[in-house]
Amino acid sequence: MKNDDLRADRDDLDDLDHFTPRVPTKRGNNLVMQVAAGVFLGGLALWLVQLGATALYAKLMLATITFGG
């Protein structure tokens, strides 16, 4: 038991001849731009929601919105 060879057999190395590695792409700058665009658009959306809510609240406080007839 002490000297048993438990290592797995290697696959044929001929299969690796058909392997073509992918060309590494530049992802760092793209990720930075995506995060920056997401932060900007998210902030813009929150600002627009706040603007709409403030306008609605102002109309309600001034009683210019009437419900019903």
Number of C-alpha atoms within 10 A of each C-alpha: 4 4 5 6 7 6 6 6 6 6 8 7 7 8 8 9 7 7 8 7 6 6 6 6 6 8 8 8 8 10 11 11 11 11 11 12 12 12 12 12 12 12 12 12 12 12 12 12 12 12 12 12 12 12 12 14 12 13 13 12 10 9 9 10 11 8 5 4 3
